[in-house]
C-alpha cells in the first residue's frame, strides 16, 4: 500500500490540541491544498477565516453573547463552555460556503465543495505534522454568529476547524469493514 493511502486510512481527529499551530508559511501550503477541492464550474464556493491568539477570547465572548440570544436562560455551564470553546486549540479556521445561484451547480454541491475544502485543510495539516478536529454545533448555524464574523447573507459556516499539535496519543479507530458500506447496483 502506498504511503499516501496509509496516511488517508489512519488520519483521525484530535480532540485535544496544544501549541504550536501551523505558522503562516505552513498555513499558506495548507490553504493551497484546500483550493484544490472539487469545484464544478470553478465557482470557488468557499473562503476561510482564521482566529488565533487573543482573538480566540473575543470569539468566545461572541459565542457566549449569541448563545444568550438563542437561549436567554442558558446556565453558567453552557456560558462557560461557549467562552472556552475557541481556546481548545491555538488556531481556528472557519470554513465558509459562498453560495450562489447557478444553472448547473446547485447550492448543495457548493456546500459539498466547501466541505471537501475543509477536509483538505485537515489532511494537509496532518501531513504537515499537526492535527485538527472539525466541529459545528448550534453556533455554527447561528446567523448572529455569521453576521458578527462578517459573513454575507449568501454565506454560511460549514465547519469550525481547530488546528494545533496533537496532545497525547491518537485515539484508536475501529476497524470498519468496507462491505458494510459498499454494494453494487
DALIN-V596268 format. One record per backbone hydrogen bond with DSSP energy under -1.0 kcal/mol. NH is the residue of the N-H (numbers start at 1). CO is the residue of the C=O. E is the energy in kcal/mol with one decimal. If there is no record, write none. Layout:
BEGIN
nh: {NH:NH}
co: {CO:CO}
e: {E:E}
END
This chain:
BEGIN
nh: {6:7:8:9:11:14:18:27:28:29:30:31:32:33:34:35:36:37:42:46:47:49:51:55:56:58:59:60:61:62:63:64:65:66:67:68:69:70:71:74:79:80:81:82:83:84:85:87:88:91:92:93:94:95:96:97:98:99:110:111:112:113:114:115:116:117:118:119:120:121:122:123:124:125:126:127:128:129:130:131:133:135:140:141:142:146:147:148:149:150:151:155:156:158:159:160:161:162:163:164:165:167:180:181:182}
co: {2:3:4:5:7:132:165:23:24:25:26:27:28:29:30:31:33:34:39:44:96:94:92:52:53:54:55:56:57:58:59:60:61:62:63:64:65:66:67:71:75:76:77:78:79:80:81:84:85:163:51:161:49:159:47:156:45:154:106:107:108:109:110:111:112:113:114:115:116:117:118:119:120:121:122:123:124:126:125:164:162:160:137:138:139:142:143:144:145:147:146:152:97:95:95:135:93:133:91:131:18:16:177:178:178}
e: {-2.3:-2.4:-2.6:-2.1:-1.5:-1.9:-2.3:-2.9:-2.1:-1.7:-2.4:-3.2:-2.0:-1.6:-1.7:-1.9:-1.6:-1.8:-2.0:-1.0:-1.8:-2.2:-2.5:-1.5:-1.6:-1.6:-2.4:-2.1:-2.1:-2.1:-2.7:-2.3:-2.6:-2.6:-2.1:-2.3:-1.3:-2.1:-3.1:-2.3:-2.2:-2.7:-2.3:-2.1:-2.2:-2.3:-1.7:-2.0:-1.7:-1.5:-2.4:-2.6:-3.3:-2.8:-3.0:-3.1:-1.5:-2.6:-1.5:-2.6:-2.4:-2.0:-2.0:-2.3:-2.3:-2.1:-2.1:-2.4:-2.4:-1.9:-2.1:-2.7:-2.9:-2.6:-2.2:-2.6:-1.1:-1.7:-2.6:-2.8:-1.6:-2.5:-1.1:-1.2:-1.1:-2.1:-2.8:-2.2:-1.7:-1.5:-2.7:-2.0:-1.8:-3.2:-1.2:-3.2:-3.1:-2.8:-3.3:-2.1:-3.3:-2.7:-2.2:-2.0:-1.5}
END
